[in-house]
């Protein structure tokens, strides 16, 4: 082998190493995203004030085990779930919309398999019993027109004892889904609701969301790692800092 050929191979080696490094890094990122944590962005106000528009979350992929939707593109590698741990009532989960599995939703589990769920006059009922609800100081919300609104807030205590905070913009009985039919949650399915009760398309809307199969659950919302109120403008660097909600950075999600 000539010295010229050897010299050419030496010149190619750094490029080969760089390509291998990029490929390995890409594969590790895919594995981490599929099996450990996946980032998720809150696009709407359906989970206010627990989660706000502009929150960026880590979703724990291992909390409930893995299904086809744990992996990119939702390829059917296997049926059902493996290494499964059952979700609990009150957990906030990301799931694939049953009517369109290409879309991710985030809501709170209020109904477990076999439960009977109904909303009467704005109050959630689980297995025939109204959820205990206590009035909290009202929240102030700024809409897209920068107008402040006062929204009634409540502390609801679920049957297992977990307390969640909800918002209820409309008076009881006047919200869009304040009086519903009686829903009986099928086996291997869950009933989801948003914490912002009058501004959430959730399992109360059977044609849009309905009962969520356990296979469609992507993971549990675990941690807010970044948050911005979306007021930043491209040509105003100061607004980039002012828009940050640093008090929400690295906040555990309840």
C-alpha positions in Angstrom: 0.0 0.0 0.0 1.4 3.3 -1.0 2.1 6.1 1.5 -0.4 8.3 -0.5 -3.2 5.8 0.1 -2.4 5.6 3.8 -2.4 9.4 4.0 -5.9 9.5 2.4 -7.3 7.1 5.0 -5.8 9.2 7.8 -7.6 12.2 6.4 -10.9 10.4 6.3 -10.7 9.0 9.8 -11.8 12.2 11.7 -14.9 12.5 9.5 -15.8 8.9 10.0 -15.4 9.4 13.8 -17.7 12.5 13.7 -20.4 10.7 11.8 -20.3 7.7 14.2 -20.5 10.2 17.1 -23.6 11.9 15.6 -25.3 8.6 14.9 -24.7 7.3 18.4 -25.9 10.6 19.9 -29.0 10.4 17.8 -29.8 6.8 18.8 -29.2 7.6 22.5 -31.6 10.6 22.2 -34.2 8.3 20.7 -33.8 5.7 23.4 -34.0 8.4 26.2 -37.1 10.0 24.6 -38.8 6.6 24.2 -37.9 5.0 27.5 -37.2 7.7 30.1 -38.5 11.3 29.6 -40.1 13.1 26.7 -40.4 16.9 26.5 -43.9 18.3 26.1 -45.2 21.8 25.5 -48.5 23.1 27.0 -50.4 24.7 24.0 -53.8 25.5 25.7 -55.3 26.6 29.0 -57.3 23.5 29.7 -55.2 22.6 32.7 -55.0 26.0 34.3 -53.9 26.9 36.9 -52.0 23.6 37.4 -50.3 23.9 34.0 -50.1 27.2 32.0 -49.7 27.9 28.3 -45.9 28.2 27.7 -45.0 25.5 30.3 -42.5 23.0 29.1 -42.6 19.6 30.8 -40.8 16.3 31.1 -43.2 13.4 30.7 -42.1 10.2 32.5 -42.3 7.4 30.0 -41.5 4.6 32.5 -44.1 5.4 35.1 -46.8 3.2 33.6 -44.7 0.9 31.4 -44.6 1.1 27.6 -47.0 0.8 24.7 -46.7 1.4 21.0 -47.2 5.1 21.6 -44.1 5.2 23.8 -42.0 5.1 20.6 -41.7 7.6 17.7 -44.4 7.4 15.1 -46.5 5.0 17.2 -45.4 1.9 15.2 -47.2 -1.2 16.5 -44.2 -3.1 17.9 -46.4 -5.0 20.3 -50.0 -4.9 21.6 -51.1 -3.5 25.0 -48.4 -2.5 27.5 -45.3 -4.1 28.9 -43.7 -3.5 32.3 -47.1 -2.0 33.2 -47.9 -0.1 36.4 -51.5 1.2 36.6 -52.1 4.9 36.6 -53.8 6.5 39.7 -56.8 8.7 40.0 -55.5 12.3 40.0 -52.4 11.7 37.9 -51.9 14.1 35.0 -51.1 12.2 31.9 -50.2 12.8 28.3 -52.1 10.5 25.9 -52.9 10.0 22.2 -56.3 11.2 21.3 -58.4 8.1 20.6 -60.1 9.7 17.6 -56.8 10.9 16.1 -53.7 9.1 17.6 -51.4 11.6 15.9 -52.5 14.3 18.4 -51.2 14.4 22.0 -53.6 15.6 24.8 -52.8 16.3 28.5 -55.5 15.9 31.2 -56.0 14.6 34.7 -57.4 11.1 35.3 -60.6 11.3 37.3 -62.2 7.9 36.3 -60.6 4.5 36.6 -61.8 1.3 34.9 -65.3 0.3 36.2 -66.0 3.7 37.7 -69.3 5.5 37.1 -68.6 9.2 36.3 -71.1 12.0 36.0 -71.1 15.8 36.3 -74.2 17.3 37.9 -74.8 21.0 38.1 -71.0 21.6 37.6 -70.0 19.1 40.4 -68.0 15.9 39.6 -69.6 12.8 40.9 -67.6 9.5 41.2 -69.6 6.3 41.8 -72.6 8.2 42.8 -70.8 10.5 45.3 -70.1 14.2 44.8 -66.5 15.1 45.0 -65.9 17.3 48.1 -65.3 20.9 46.9 -64.1 23.9 48.8 -64.0 27.5 47.5 -60.6 29.1 47.2 -59.6 32.7 46.5 -60.4 33.5 42.9 -57.6 33.5 40.3 -56.8 36.4 38.0 -56.3 35.4 34.4 -55.0 37.5 31.5 -56.5 36.7 28.1 -55.0 37.0 24.7 -56.2 40.7 24.5 -54.3 41.4 27.7 -57.6 41.8 29.6 -57.7 40.6 33.2 -60.5 38.3 34.3 -61.4 36.9 37.8 -62.1 33.1 37.8 -63.6 31.2 40.7 -61.2 28.5 42.0 -61.9 25.3 44.1 -60.1 22.7 46.0 -61.5 19.3 45.1 -60.7 16.2 47.2 -60.8 12.9 45.2 -62.0 9.7 46.9 -58.5 8.5 47.7 -57.7 11.8 49.5 -55.7 13.7 46.9 -56.7 17.4 46.6 -56.6 19.1 43.2 -57.2 22.8 42.3 -59.7 23.5 39.6 -61.1 26.6 37.9 -64.8 27.2 37.1 -65.4 30.2 34.9 -69.2 29.8 34.5 -71.7 29.6 37.4 -72.6 26.0 38.3 -75.0 24.6 35.9 -74.2 27.1 33.1 -70.9 25.6 31.9 -70.8 23.8 28.5 -70.5 20.3 30.2 -72.0 21.0 33.6 -74.7 18.3 33.3 -73.7 15.1 31.6 -74.9 11.6 31.1 -73.7 8.8 33.4 -70.5 7.4 32.0 -69.4 3.9 33.0 -65.7 3.6 32.3 -64.9 0.3 30.4 -62.1 -2.0 31.5 -58.6 -0.9 30.4 -59.9 2.6 29.8 -59.7 5.9 31.7 -61.9 9.0 32.1 -60.0 12.3 31.7 -60.9 15.9 32.7 -59.1 19.2 32.5 -58.6 21.3 35.7 -60.0 24.3 33.9 -63.4 22.7 33.8 -65.3 25.1 31.5 -62.5 25.3 28.9 -61.5 21.7 28.4 -62.4 19.2 25.7 -62.0 16.0 27.5 -63.7 12.6 28.2 -67.1 14.4 28.7 -67.1 14.9 24.9 -67.5 11.4 23.7 -67.2 12.2 20.0 -64.0 14.1 20.4 -62.2 12.4 23.3 -64.3 9.9 25.2 -62.8 7.0 27.2 -59.0 6.7 26.8 -57.6 3.2 26.2 -54.6 2.5 28.5 -52.6 1.7 25.4 -52.9 5.4 24.4 -51.3 6.7 27.6 -47.9 8.1 26.7 -46.7 8.9 30.3 -47.1 10.9 33.5 -46.5 14.6 33.5 -43.6 14.8 36.1 -41.7 18.2 36.0 -42.0 21.7 34.6 -38.4 22.5 33.5 -39.1 25.8 31.7 -41.9 28.3 31.4 -42.5 31.5 29.5 -45.6 33.6 29.2 -45.1 34.0 25.4 -44.9 37.8 25.5 -41.3 37.9 24.2 -40.7 39.6 20.9 -37.8 38.8 18.5 -36.3 42.3 18.4 -36.5 43.1 22.1 -33.9 41.0 24.1 -35.2 42.4 27.4 -38.6 40.9 26.7 -37.0 37.5 26.5 -36.0 37.8 30.1 -39.2 39.5 31.3 -41.3 36.7 29.7 -39.7 34.0 31.8 -41.7 32.5 34.7 -38.7 31.5 36.7 -40.8 30.5 39.7 -42.1 27.6 37.6 -38.7 26.3 36.6 -38.1 22.7 37.8 -41.4 22.5 39.5 -42.8 19.1 40.3 -46.3 18.4 39.0 -49.0 17.3 41.4 
